Amino acid sequence: VIRISLSCLVNLSLSSGDFCGTNARDVYKKLCDAFGWDKLQAGKFGFGGLFNAKNADAERKRDVWFIYASNKSSKKSDGNWWCDIFGDTIEQTFKNAPPGYFKSDRIVFYLDKDGYYRFLGVYKISERKTGCTVYKKISDHYPEGI
């Protein structure tokens, strides 16, 4: 059963922890309509996709990223990558990252243990190590300043 709960869009804003739905592609499309994100990248949120739309926000500067496998979900990654979410930090480990994958700041959602995507916040790359990129939260809200 696919559920979309865009109660997260009260006043056309997102706040950390907001429930957004169970299907990343459907949630992404609705948020594209609400915020002017790049709807042509909706195909990235499905089987075999990276669940990351490059430079997809309204200004085409930030990625939109749905993390479906992490220490906060019951889903397993394909073994090529993993995300650990600790407070205001995300550590993404990637064995074979696609070229250019770690260049943009990100608007981030994560899949919780109950199968719902929640808005996590806006993150900036703070460190790049071999096989790992570290992101730090810069805002609990999107758009920022709300």
N, C-alpha and C positions, 0 to 999 in steps of 0.2 A: 504494500500500500504506500503510495507516494503522498506525502503531505507537504503542503506549502503553507507556512504561517508567516505571512508578512506583516504581522503585528509589529515586527521589528522596524517597520517603516512609518511609525507614528512620527508626524512632523517631518517626513522625508529625511530621516537620520537613522543611523545605526549606533548602538551603544554596546560596549563589550558585554558579552553574555546573552545578547538577544538571540532567541530561537528564530531560525529563518526557514526551515523545512528539511525534508529527507532526501531530496533529489538535487544534486549540485547544479545540473544543467538548467532545470526549471527555476531554481532560485536565482541563478546567474542571469537568466533572461529577464526575470521580473525586476532585478536590480538594474539591469541595463536600461529598461524603460524608465525606472525611477530616477537614475543618476546620469544617464547619457553615456554609459559604458559601451564598449565595442561589442555589439551583439553578434558580429560576424565570427567571433571566437567561441561561441557557445559550444561548438563541437569538441572543444578541448576538455569538456567536462562530461566524459562518458567512458565506456570500456576502451582501454588502451590509451586514453588521454593522460596528459600530465596534470590535469586539474589546475592548470595555471595559464591564465590569459596574459600574454605579454603586452605591457604598455596599454592596458585596456581601460583605465579609468577615463573620466571625462577629459582630462588634460593630456591623455596618452603618454603619461610619464610613469605610472605605477602599474605593477602587475596586480591581478586579482587571483588569489590563491585559495583553493579549498583543500585543506589537509584531511584526507580520509583515513590515513593510518598514522597513529602516533601513540604515545603513552597515555593519551586521554580517550582513545577509542578502543573498540574490541576488534577492529579490522587489522589485518596483517598487510604489510607492504609486499611487493614482489621480490624482496630481497636485495634490490638494487639501491633502495633508499630507505631512510627512516627519519622521523621527526620526533624530537623530544621537546615538550612545552613545559617550561618551568617559570612560573610567575610572568614577568615581562620579557622573557627570553625564549626564542625558538632556536634550536640547533638542528639543522638539516644535514644529515649525512648522506652522501650520494657516491656510489661506486663509480658509475659512468655517467656523469652529468652531460646533458646535451650542450653543445657550444652556446655560450651567451646566456645560459640559464640563470646565473646568479648575478645579474647586473642591475636589477631594479629593486627599489623599495616595493613593499607589498601591502595590499589590503587583504587581511587574512580571516578566513573562516576555518573552523575545525569540526570534525564529526565527533560527537560525544558518544559515550557508552550506550546511550539509548537510541542511537541512530539519527539524531538530529544535528544538522549543521547549525553552529552558533557563530555569531560574529565575535572575533577575538580582538581585533584592533588594527591599527596601521603600524607597520614595522619598517625599520630602516636597517640596512646591512651594517653591522658593527665590526665584523671580523670575518676574514676568509682564511681558512686553514686547509691543508691538503685533505680533500675528501669531505670537508665540513664547512658550512656557512652558518654564521651566527647572526640572528636578527634581534634587535631590541625594539620594544614598543615605544612609539613616539606619540600615540594617541589612543584613547579608549573609545573615540567617536569618529564616525565618518558622516558627513564631511567634518574635518577637524574644526575646532573652535565652537562647536555646538554645546 
